[in-house]
Amino acid sequence: MRKLIVQPIKLSLIVMLSLFSTYSIADDFKSQSNIDNIEINYVLFPSTMIAPATAKALQLTRSENIQFVNVSVRERVSDSAATVAKAATISGNYFDLIHHRPLNFVKVEEQGAIYYLAPVRFPGEESKMSFELDVKYADNKPAAKIQFDRTLYRDIKK
């Protein structure tokens, strides 16, 4: 896993991801797991939503047939609703009926935020994919296992 510490100029990526994840979190599918006082959030978004300059700085590929899995881990502070970013070790795989591929996460750190991005390349106009994530957030706990399915759509600009 590559680790990047990003300058404040990349704040646009966090804002975009936050807005997109809020937009994407619908009642139709779960995109958060809660374990003890830990929140694990995960969402997919088209790679073309990342500004070209930001993608270059983070060494990420933008393409109409690539989406990113974005995972963040937050720890709830005592009894309040407040959370703080928590570092984790994240690994996983994605697969369809034919292919099985590893997810290669890049750690991105900004002030007050830590998130992990992994590219998902897929064929065709749309692809049904299954995902398996292992999120290790504490040395004394087993990795959280998260499984979910998503349909990915090619981002076609007309």
Residue, then its C-alpha position, 0 to 999 in steps of 0.5 A: m500500500r502506497k502512502l501519500i501525505v497530501q497538501p491542503i490544495k487537495l482539499s477539493l478531493i475530500v470535499m468532493l468525496s464527502l459530497f459524493s458519498t453523502y449523495s451515494i448513501a441511499d437506503d437502497f444499499k449499505s455503505q457503512s459498518n459499525i463495530d464497537n466504537i468504529e465506523i467504516n465507510y465505503v463508497l464507489f465513485p467514477s475516477t473522472m470525478i477527480a480533477p486531473a491535477t489532483a489525480k496526477a498529484l496522487q498518481l491515480t488514473r482517470s478513465e471512463n471505465i475506472q471507479f474508485v473504492n473509497v474507504s475511511v475509518r473513524e473512531r467515535v469519541s466517548d459518548s458523543a457523536a463526534t468521530v476522529a479519523k483512524a488509520a487502518t490496514i485495508s486489503g480486499n478483492y473485487f470480482d465478477l463472474i469471470h475475473h477476481r482481482p485484488l484491490n490495491f489501496v493508496k492511503v491519503e492523509e489530509q488534515g483531519a482525514i485519512y482515507y484509502l482509495a483503490p481503483v476498480r477497472f471494469p469492462g463494458e457499459e455496466s458491470k455487476m461486481s462483488f467486493e470483499l474488504d478486510v479492515k484491520y483497525a486495531d492490533n488486538k482485534p480481528a480484521a472487520k470483513i465487509q462484503f457488498d455488491r455494486t453495479l458499476y457504470r461506464d462514465i460516458k461524456k456525450 
